Amino acid sequence: MISTMRVASPLGPLTLAARDGALIGLWLENQKNFAAGIDHAVEAPEAAPFSQAVGWLQAYFSGQAPASVDFPLKPAGTVFQRRVWHALLDIPWGETRTYGALARQLGSSARAVGAAVGCNPISIIIPCHRVVGADGSLTGYAGGLENKRKLLALEGALPPGGE
């Protein structure tokens, strides 16, 4: 069974989804691919790991670098997508990486990495907002470029010209 809950955030409502005690989704309102693959869900804010995820998000939005994710994440995707999402978790708070740098790290193309980043089902916690264009430009974000700008500004990682 898939459980969901909604929480308020400075970016507007967030929807979280969990199955078998693991977070499988976190979407901003009107995000591209919102709740993709989730057909039947039950509103259950007491489900695990929602309290841990909400605590993480509260720390994040208060401007603190949250502790590493210590609750299970199980995003559904291809083997390659999951490799990319795992690599995103290694980008520290307050830093960015380019699509090209991630592609070199993963032995892939920037286009393939960009496609995988765009399908990330656990926004913010798996920090796809920390990936920028080769020139530091804010390219692509399923939650909207304005939200990407806000997230990077919160972390003090807004690239020059990203304002």
MDTraj code that builds the backbone (N, CA, C; nanometers):
import mdtraj as md
import numpy as np

residues = "MET ILE SER THR MET ARG VAL ALA SER PRO LEU GLY PRO LEU THR LEU ALA ALA ARG ASP GLY ALA LEU ILE GLY LEU TRP LEU GLU ASN GLN LYS ASN PHE ALA ALA GLY ILE ASP HIS ALA VAL GLU ALA PRO GLU ALA ALA PRO PHE SER GLN ALA VAL GLY TRP LEU GLN ALA TYR PHE SER GLY GLN ALA PRO ALA SER VAL ASP PHE PRO LEU LYS PRO ALA GLY THR VAL PHE GLN ARG ARG VAL TRP HIS ALA LEU LEU ASP ILE PRO TRP GLY GLU THR ARG THR TYR GLY ALA LEU ALA ARG GLN LEU GLY SER SER ALA ARG ALA VAL GLY ALA ALA VAL GLY CYS ASN PRO ILE SER ILE ILE ILE PRO CYS HIS ARG VAL VAL GLY ALA ASP GLY SER LEU THR GLY TYR ALA GLY GLY LEU GLU ASN LYS ARG LYS LEU LEU ALA LEU GLU GLY ALA LEU PRO PRO GLY GLY GLU".split()
xyz = np.array([
    [0.0833, -0.1175, 0.0000],
    [0.0000, 0.0000, 0.0000],
    [0.0886, 0.1251, 0.0000],
    [0.0479, 0.2229, -0.0761],
    [0.1188, 0.3505, -0.0809],
    [0.0459, 0.4495, 0.0094],
    [0.1227, 0.5135, 0.0970],
    [0.0697, 0.6151, 0.1875],
    [0.1183, 0.7507, 0.1398],
    [0.0363, 0.8521, 0.1576],
    [0.0757, 0.9873, 0.1211],
    [0.0451, 1.0827, 0.2351],
    [0.1097, 1.1965, 0.2282],
    [0.0763, 1.3076, 0.3170],
    [0.1171, 1.4358, 0.2476],
    [0.0524, 1.5441, 0.2862],
    [0.0865, 1.6758, 0.2332],
    [0.1408, 1.7600, 0.3478],
    [0.2426, 1.8389, 0.3167],
    [0.3000, 1.9303, 0.4151],
    [0.3188, 2.0675, 0.3502],
    [0.3097, 2.1693, 0.4321],
    [0.3338, 2.3050, 0.3851],
    [0.4843, 2.3291, 0.3778],
    [0.5253, 2.4136, 0.2854],
    [0.6660, 2.4516, 0.2729],
    [0.6725, 2.5935, 0.2180],
    [0.7882, 2.6577, 0.2253],
    [0.8030, 2.7907, 0.1657],
    [0.7808, 2.7909, 0.0139],
    [0.7840, 2.6736, -0.0483],
    [0.7610, 2.6628, -0.1921],
    [0.6161, 2.6264, -0.2230],
    [0.5338, 2.6147, -0.1211],
    [0.3958, 2.5711, -0.1385],
    [0.3824, 2.4279, -0.0893],
    [0.2647, 2.3686, -0.1085],
    [0.2410, 2.2334, -0.0583],
    [0.3336, 2.1311, -0.1230],
    [0.3794, 2.0383, -0.0407],
    [0.4585, 1.9240, -0.0881],
    [0.3765, 1.7984, -0.0631],
    [0.3854, 1.7049, -0.1545],
    [0.3213, 1.5750, -0.1365],
    [0.4304, 1.4703, -0.1226],
    [0.4227, 1.3928, -0.0141],
    [0.5171, 1.2845, 0.0115],
    [0.4442, 1.1526, -0.0073],
    [0.5164, 1.0515, -0.0542],
    [0.4601, 0.9175, -0.0705],
    [0.5580, 0.8158, -0.0144],
    [0.5021, 0.7129, 0.0478],
    [0.5852, 0.6071, 0.1063],
    [0.5202, 0.4718, 0.0818],
    [0.6067, 0.3718, 0.0767],
    [0.5616, 0.2322, 0.0670],
    [0.6585, 0.1472, 0.1465],
    [0.6042, 0.0567, 0.2252],
    [0.6858, -0.0373, 0.3037],
    [0.7933, 0.0339, 0.3861],
    [0.7594, 0.1486, 0.4456],
    [0.8511, 0.2184, 0.5344],
    [0.9584, 0.3008, 0.4656],
    [0.9512, 0.3147, 0.3331],
    [1.0516, 0.3917, 0.2589],
    [0.9844, 0.5051, 0.1826],
    [1.0517, 0.6180, 0.1743],
    [1.0018, 0.7303, 0.0962],
    [1.0202, 0.6985, -0.0516],
    [0.9125, 0.7093, -0.1291],
    [0.9203, 0.6812, -0.2725],
    [0.8906, 0.8038, -0.3568],
    [0.8431, 0.9112, -0.2929],
    [0.8129, 1.0312, -0.3690],
    [0.8046, 1.1552, -0.2834],
    [0.8430, 1.2675, -0.3425],
    [0.8266, 1.3996, -0.2824],
    [0.8160, 1.4974, -0.3981],
    [0.6971, 1.5585, -0.4108],
    [0.6714, 1.6468, -0.5247],
    [0.6214, 1.7816, -0.4790],
    [0.6621, 1.8841, -0.5520],
    [0.6067, 2.0168, -0.5348],
    [0.4735, 2.0219, -0.6091],
    [0.3860, 2.1083, -0.5644],
    [0.2575, 2.1274, -0.6309],
    [0.2816, 2.1589, -0.7782],
    [0.2081, 2.0958, -0.8664],
    [0.2153, 2.1185, -1.0116],
    [0.3499, 2.0814, -1.0738],
    [0.4289, 2.0020, -1.0061],
    [0.5580, 1.9594, -1.0597],
    [0.5368, 1.8660, -1.1787],
    [0.6247, 1.8776, -1.2756],
    [0.6238, 1.7837, -1.3867],
    [0.6405, 1.6433, -1.3289],
    [0.5710, 1.5468, -1.3820],
    [0.5732, 1.4073, -1.3342],
    [0.5177, 1.3935, -1.1930],
    [0.4279, 1.4848, -1.1522],
    [0.3706, 1.4807, -1.0173],
    [0.3082, 1.3445, -0.9910],
    [0.3530, 1.2799, -0.8854],
    [0.3008, 1.1503, -0.8403],
    [0.3007, 1.0449, -0.9505],
    [0.3981, 1.0507, -1.0390],
    [0.4066, 0.9533, -1.1486],
    [0.4155, 0.8117, -1.0926],
    [0.3356, 0.7238, -1.1457],
    [0.3383, 0.5836, -1.1061],
    [0.2593, 0.5530, -0.9800],
    [0.1926, 0.6538, -0.9246],
    [0.1147, 0.6305, -0.8027],
    [-0.0327, 0.6445, -0.8379],
    [-0.0976, 0.5302, -0.8529],
    [-0.2383, 0.5310, -0.8898],
    [-0.3297, 0.5260, -0.7680],
    [-0.2998, 0.4386, -0.6764],
    [-0.3849, 0.4198, -0.5591],
    [-0.3022, 0.4463, -0.4335],
    [-0.3426, 0.5479, -0.3603],
    [-0.2714, 0.5820, -0.2383],
    [-0.3727, 0.6213, -0.1317],
    [-0.3309, 0.6071, -0.0083],
    [-0.4150, 0.6407, 0.1059],
    [-0.3449, 0.7496, 0.1854],
    [-0.4185, 0.8551, 0.2179],
    [-0.3631, 0.9609, 0.3027],
    [-0.3377, 0.9004, 0.4401],
    [-0.2115, 0.8947, 0.4807],
    [-0.1741, 0.8323, 0.6081],
    [-0.0507, 0.9026, 0.6639],
    [-0.0679, 1.0230, 0.7212],
    [0.0476, 1.1003, 0.7673],
    [0.1284, 1.0342, 0.8774],
    [0.0737, 0.9315, 0.9406],
    [0.1470, 0.8630, 1.0472],
    [0.2403, 0.7544, 0.9925],
    [0.2340, 0.7273, 0.8643],
    [0.3152, 0.6203, 0.8054],
    [0.4644, 0.6537, 0.8115],
    [0.5438, 0.5493, 0.8267],
    [0.6896, 0.5651, 0.8228],
    [0.7297, 0.5826, 0.6770],
    [0.8272, 0.6627, 0.6481],
    [0.9150, 0.7447, 0.7317],
    [0.8756, 0.8929, 0.7320],
    [0.7456, 0.9222, 0.7254],
    [0.7034, 1.0618, 0.7111],
    [0.7551, 1.1534, 0.8213],
    [0.7536, 1.1100, 0.9462],
    [0.7992, 1.2007, 1.0526],
    [0.9469, 1.2355, 1.0337],
    [1.0272, 1.1390, 0.9918],
    [1.1699, 1.1664, 0.9676],
    [1.1880, 1.2589, 0.8474],
    [1.1126, 1.2350, 0.7408],
    [1.1238, 1.3186, 0.6214],
    [1.0798, 1.4616, 0.6517],
    [0.9720, 1.4771, 0.7275],
    [0.9246, 1.6108, 0.7626],
    [1.0273, 1.6814, 0.8508],
    [1.0881, 1.6112, 0.9442],
    [1.1943, 1.6708, 1.0266],
    [1.3113, 1.7163, 0.9411],
    [1.3487, 1.6348, 0.8445],
    [1.4575, 1.6704, 0.7525],
    [1.4206, 1.7971, 0.6763],
    [1.2976, 1.8015, 0.6235],
    [1.2527, 1.9177, 0.5465],
    [1.2461, 2.0439, 0.6331],
    [1.2023, 2.0301, 0.7583],
    [1.1975, 2.1464, 0.8479],
    [1.3377, 2.2024, 0.8703],
    [1.4348, 2.1159, 0.8920],
    [1.5729, 2.1615, 0.9079],
    [1.6196, 2.2293, 0.7796],
    [1.5914, 2.1672, 0.6661],
    [1.6332, 2.2218, 0.5373],
    [1.5762, 2.3619, 0.5173],
    [1.4455, 2.3767, 0.5328],
    [1.3820, 2.5055, 0.5057],
    [1.4124, 2.6105, 0.6114],
    [1.4675, 2.5698, 0.7253],
    [1.5085, 2.6685, 0.8254],
    [1.6471, 2.7251, 0.7917],
    [1.7068, 2.6746, 0.6834],
    [1.8365, 2.7250, 0.6394],
    [1.9544, 2.6497, 0.6962],
    [1.9282, 2.5382, 0.7636],
    [2.0368, 2.4555, 0.8170],
    [2.0671, 2.3446, 0.7167],
    [2.1927, 2.3097, 0.7059],
    [2.2263, 2.1925, 0.6256],
    [2.1756, 2.0711, 0.7038],
    [2.0733, 2.0021, 0.6540],
    [2.0210, 1.8888, 0.7305],
    [2.1218, 1.7754, 0.7367],
    [2.1061, 1.6941, 0.8389],
    [2.1911, 1.5752, 0.8517],
    [2.1704, 1.4885, 0.7279],
    [2.2604, 1.3972, 0.7071],
    [2.2429, 1.3061, 0.5942],
    [2.1096, 1.2332, 0.6106],
    [2.0584, 1.1876, 0.5019],
    [1.9294, 1.1185, 0.5035],
    [1.9465, 0.9867, 0.5781],
    [1.8753, 0.9739, 0.6895],
    [1.8883, 0.8521, 0.7700],
    [1.7574, 0.7726, 0.7730],
    [1.6796, 0.7892, 0.6680],
    [1.5581, 0.7100, 0.6511],
    [1.5613, 0.6533, 0.5099],
    [1.4927, 0.5424, 0.4876],
    [1.5043, 0.4760, 0.3576],
    [1.4382, 0.5526, 0.2435],
    [1.5113, 0.5588, 0.1324],
    [1.4614, 0.6149, 0.0068],
    [1.4562, 0.5022, -0.0947],
    [1.3442, 0.4880, -0.1624],
    [1.3332, 0.3850, -0.2661],
    [1.2642, 0.4430, -0.3889],
    [1.3338, 0.5314, -0.4595],
    [1.2738, 0.5866, -0.5806],
    [1.2669, 0.4802, -0.6897],
    [1.1540, 0.4732, -0.7576],
    [1.1378, 0.3764, -0.8659],
    [1.1944, 0.4346, -0.9949],
    [1.2797, 0.3591, -1.0597],
    [1.3382, 0.4031, -1.1857],
    [1.4269, 0.2942, -1.2422],
    [1.4861, 0.3243, -1.3557],
    [1.5768, 0.2294, -1.4191],
    [1.7058, 0.2212, -1.3370],
    [1.7872, 0.1250, -1.3670],
    [1.9163, 0.1117, -1.2991],
    [1.9985, 0.2389, -1.3202],
    [2.0004, 0.2919, -1.4414],
    [2.0775, 0.4130, -1.4692],
    [2.0207, 0.5325, -1.3919],
    [1.8891, 0.5500, -1.3923],
    [1.8290, 0.6600, -1.3178],
    [1.8665, 0.6530, -1.1700],
    [1.8597, 0.5349, -1.1130],
    [1.8935, 0.5201, -0.9711],
    [2.0410, 0.5514, -0.9459],
    [2.1293, 0.5184, -1.0403],
    [2.2710, 0.5554, -1.0262],
    [2.2872, 0.7069, -1.0244],
    [2.2152, 0.7743, -1.1139],
    [2.2221, 0.9207, -1.1191],
    [2.1678, 0.9791, -0.9889],
    [2.0545, 0.9307, -0.9423],
    [1.9941, 0.9846, -0.8200],
    [2.0844, 0.9609, -0.6997],
    [2.1515, 0.8473, -0.6970],
    [2.2467, 0.8199, -0.5886],
    [2.3623, 0.9209, -0.5937],
    [2.4081, 0.9519, -0.7138],
    [2.5165, 1.0499, -0.7298],
    [2.4704, 1.1888, -0.6833],
    [2.3437, 1.2221, -0.7037],
    [2.2921, 1.3512, -0.6583],
    [2.3013, 1.3637, -0.5064],
    [2.2797, 1.2530, -0.4368],
    [2.2873, 1.2546, -0.2902],
    [2.4275, 1.2892, -0.2398],
    [2.5281, 1.2733, -0.3255],
    [2.6660, 1.3040, -0.2871],
    [2.7035, 1.4506, -0.3096],
    [2.6120, 1.5295, -0.3685],
    [2.6406, 1.6723, -0.3873],
    [2.6089, 1.7425, -0.2559],
    [2.7094, 1.7989, -0.1904],
    [2.6865, 1.8602, -0.0582],
    [2.5960, 1.9832, -0.0639],
    [2.5318, 2.0086, 0.0481],
    [2.4548, 2.1310, 0.0701],
    [2.5420, 2.2499, 0.0307],
    [2.4844, 2.3437, -0.0414],
    [2.5569, 2.4653, -0.0748],
    [2.6506, 2.4524, -0.1931],
    [2.6485, 2.3397, -0.2628],
    [2.7335, 2.3215, -0.3798],
    [2.6475, 2.2801, -0.4986],
    [2.7017, 2.2982, -0.6165],
    [2.6344, 2.2545, -0.7380],
    [2.7299, 2.1688, -0.8207],
    [2.6738, 2.0963, -0.9143],
    [2.7508, 2.0203, -1.0127],
    [2.6866, 2.0452, -1.1488],
    [2.7657, 2.0334, -1.2515],
    [2.7099, 2.0456, -1.3859],
    [2.6662, 1.9078, -1.4356],
    [2.5777, 1.9113, -1.5335],
    [2.5356, 1.7862, -1.5956],
    [2.6566, 1.7141, -1.6539],
    [2.7476, 1.7914, -1.7130],
    [2.8674, 1.7327, -1.7715],
    [2.9567, 1.6663, -1.6684],
    [2.9739, 1.7291, -1.5529],
    [3.0568, 1.6702, -1.4472],
    [2.9951, 1.5395, -1.3980],
    [2.8634, 1.5385, -1.3812],
    [2.7975, 1.4137, -1.3405],
    [2.8113, 1.3074, -1.4490],
    [2.8008, 1.3489, -1.5740],
    [2.8137, 1.2540, -1.6844],
    [2.9530, 1.1911, -1.6852],
    [3.0558, 1.2716, -1.6662],
    [3.1923, 1.2169, -1.6616],
    [3.2072, 1.1211, -1.5439],
    [3.1539, 1.1593, -1.4289],
    [3.1615, 1.0743, -1.3100],
    [3.0940, 0.9396, -1.3338],
    [2.9834, 0.9402, -1.4085],
    [2.9053, 0.8186, -1.4298],
    [2.9382, 0.7482, -1.5609],
    [3.0297, 0.8056, -1.6407],
    [3.0649, 0.7452, -1.7688],
    [2.9488, 0.7471, -1.8663],
    [2.8800, 0.8597, -1.8725],
    [2.7616, 0.8711, -1.9561],
    [2.7643, 1.0035, -2.0303],
    [2.6522, 1.0385, -2.0911],
    [2.6408, 1.1671, -2.1591],
    [2.5621, 1.2642, -2.0716],
    [2.5885, 1.3932, -2.0927],
    [2.5156, 1.4947, -2.0180],
    [2.3664, 1.4874, -2.0481],
    [2.3312, 1.4543, -2.1698],
    [2.1895, 1.4432, -2.2088],
    [2.1211, 1.3306, -2.1307],
    [2.1870, 1.2161, -2.1198],
    [2.1289, 1.1030, -2.0459],
    [2.1157, 1.1370, -1.8977],
    [2.2179, 1.2028, -1.8428],
    [2.2124, 1.2439, -1.7028],
    [2.0981, 1.3429, -1.6832],
    [2.0850, 1.4385, -1.7732],
    [1.9773, 1.5371, -1.7638],
    [1.8396, 1.4719, -1.7664],
    [1.8230, 1.3724, -1.8512],
    [1.6942, 1.3022, -1.8580],
    [1.6649, 1.2308, -1.7261],
    [1.7651, 1.1689, -1.6673],
    [1.7464, 1.0986, -1.5400],
    [1.7188, 1.1975, -1.4271],
    [1.7930, 1.3082, -1.4249],
    [1.7716, 1.4099, -1.3225],
    [1.6275, 1.4610, -1.3297],
    [1.5776, 1.4804, -1.4508],
    [1.4423, 1.5313, -1.4703],
    [1.3332, 1.4363, -1.4254],
    [1.3668, 1.3105, -1.4056],
    [1.2689, 1.2105, -1.3611],
    [1.2787, 1.1804, -1.2124],
    [1.3614, 1.2520, -1.1398],
    [1.3796, 1.2282, -0.9966],
    [1.2457, 1.2376, -0.9243],
    [1.1991, 1.1289, -0.8609],
    [1.0699, 1.1342, -0.7926],
    [1.0766, 1.1850, -0.6481],
    [1.1960, 1.2111, -0.5960],
    [1.2074, 1.2560, -0.4563],
    [1.2805, 1.3903, -0.4553],
    [1.2072, 1.4930, -0.4973],
    [1.2652, 1.6272, -0.5054],
    [1.3149, 1.6745, -0.3703],
    [1.4057, 1.7667, -0.3739],
    [1.4665, 1.8355, -0.2596],
    [1.5567, 1.7408, -0.1806],
    [1.5031, 1.6294, -0.1314],
    [1.5851, 1.5364, -0.0529],
    [1.6913, 1.4716, -0.1417],
    [1.6525, 1.4270, -0.2607],
    [1.7502, 1.3888, -0.3630],
    [1.7683, 1.5175, -0.4440],
    [1.8784, 1.5887, -0.4227],
    [1.8895, 1.7289, -0.4628],
    [1.9173, 1.7551, -0.6109],
    [1.8193, 1.7251, -0.6942],
    [1.8358, 1.7509, -0.8367],
    [1.8453, 1.9006, -0.8663],
    [1.8002, 1.9841, -0.7729],
    [1.8103, 2.1290, -0.7919],
    [1.9554, 2.1769, -0.7897],
    [2.0472, 2.0939, -0.7437],
    [2.1887, 2.1332, -0.7364],
    [2.2637, 2.1096, -0.8673],
    [2.1942, 2.0656, -0.9710],
    [2.2586, 2.0411, -1.1000],
    [2.2298, 2.1598, -1.1921],
    [2.3373, 2.2153, -1.2476],
    [2.3272, 2.3356, -1.3304],
    [2.3926, 2.3110, -1.4667],
    [2.3688, 2.4045, -1.5567],
    [2.4289, 2.3966, -1.6891],
    [2.5793, 2.4172, -1.6841],
    [2.6465, 2.3890, -1.7949],
    [2.7930, 2.3980, -1.8022],
    [2.8442, 2.5369, -1.7660],
    [2.7652, 2.6404, -1.7963],
    [2.8063, 2.7777, -1.7657],
    [2.7502, 2.8274, -1.6322],
    [2.6935, 2.7363, -1.5542],
    [2.6356, 2.7731, -1.4250],
    [2.4908, 2.8184, -1.4342],
    [2.4351, 2.8152, -1.5545],
    [2.2970, 2.8610, -1.5707],
    [2.1988, 2.7621, -1.5071],
    [2.0850, 2.8155, -1.4662],
    [1.9810, 2.7339, -1.4047],
    [1.8934, 2.6758, -1.5147],
    [1.9326, 2.5608, -1.5609],
    [1.8583, 2.4953, -1.6677],
    [1.7760, 2.3823, -1.6090],
    [1.6555, 2.3698, -1.6562],
    [1.5701, 2.2577, -1.6216],
    [1.5498, 2.2326, -1.4742],
    [1.4257, 2.2210, -1.4344],
    [1.3893, 2.1743, -1.3010],
    [1.2414, 2.1407, -1.3070],
    [1.2079, 2.0167, -1.2769],
    [1.0693, 1.9716, -1.2884],
    [0.9765, 2.0518, -1.1985],
    [1.0303, 2.1099, -1.0906],
    [0.9508, 2.1915, -0.9997],
    [0.9455, 2.3383, -1.0382],
    [1.0048, 2.3741, -1.1516],
    [1.0051, 2.5122, -1.1996],
    [1.1349, 2.5837, -1.1642],
    [1.1836, 2.6643, -1.2573],
    [1.3114, 2.7336, -1.2366],
    [1.3073, 2.8307, -1.1193],
    [1.1932, 2.8921, -1.0924],
    [1.1844, 2.9839, -0.9784],
    [1.2068, 2.9077, -0.8476],
    [1.1514, 2.7873, -0.8372],
    [1.1735, 2.7070, -0.7173],
    [1.3181, 2.6601, -0.7080],
    [1.3789, 2.6267, -0.8218],
    [1.5210, 2.5887, -0.8211],
    [1.6049, 2.7050, -0.7696],
    [1.5734, 2.8245, -0.8177],
    [1.6449, 2.9454, -0.7751],
    [1.6294, 2.9646, -0.6240],
    [1.5080, 2.9461, -0.5718],
    [1.4834, 2.9636, -0.4279],
    [1.5607, 2.8604, -0.3455],
    [1.5629, 2.7349, -0.3917],
    [1.6345, 2.6302, -0.3185],
    [1.7844, 2.6582, -0.3154],
    [1.8396, 2.6952, -0.4292],
    [1.9827, 2.7249, -0.4342],
    [2.0161, 2.8499, -0.3522],
    [1.9296, 2.9495, -0.3534],
    [1.9528, 3.0702, -0.2727],
    [1.9488, 3.0354, -0.1249],
    [1.8568, 2.9499, -0.0841],
    [1.8487, 2.9064, 0.0560],
    [1.9794, 2.8418, 0.1006],
    [2.0419, 2.7673, 0.0094],
    [2.1674, 2.6984, 0.0402],
    [2.2900, 2.7866, 0.0198],
    [2.2694, 2.9085, -0.0300],
    [2.3837, 2.9953, -0.0592],
    [2.4627, 2.9454, -0.1788],
    [2.3956, 2.8763, -0.2693],
    [2.4640, 2.8154, -0.3840],
    [2.4167, 2.8689, -0.5178],
    [2.3492, 2.9819, -0.5160],
    [2.3002, 3.0388, -0.6416],
    [2.4193, 3.0849, -0.7247],
    [2.4368, 3.0275, -0.8451],
    [2.5519, 3.0671, -0.9281],
    [2.5408, 3.2125, -0.9719],
    [2.6537, 3.2762, -1.0005],
    [2.6495, 3.4142, -1.0524],
    [2.5586, 3.4201, -1.1750],
    [2.4745, 3.5184, -1.1801],
    [2.3823, 3.5317, -1.2924],
    [2.2570, 3.4471, -1.2752],
    [2.2470, 3.3716, -1.1668],
    [2.1298, 3.2875, -1.1451],
    [2.0146, 3.3628, -1.0819],
    [2.0331, 3.4906, -1.0550],
    [1.9305, 3.5696, -0.9879],
    [1.8235, 3.6110, -1.0845],
])
top = md.Topology()
chain = top.add_chain()
for i, resn in enumerate(residues, 1):
    res = top.add_residue(resn, chain, resSeq=i)
    for name in ("N", "CA", "C"):
        top.add_atom(name, md.element.get_by_symbol(name[0]), res)
traj = md.Trajectory(xyz[None], top)
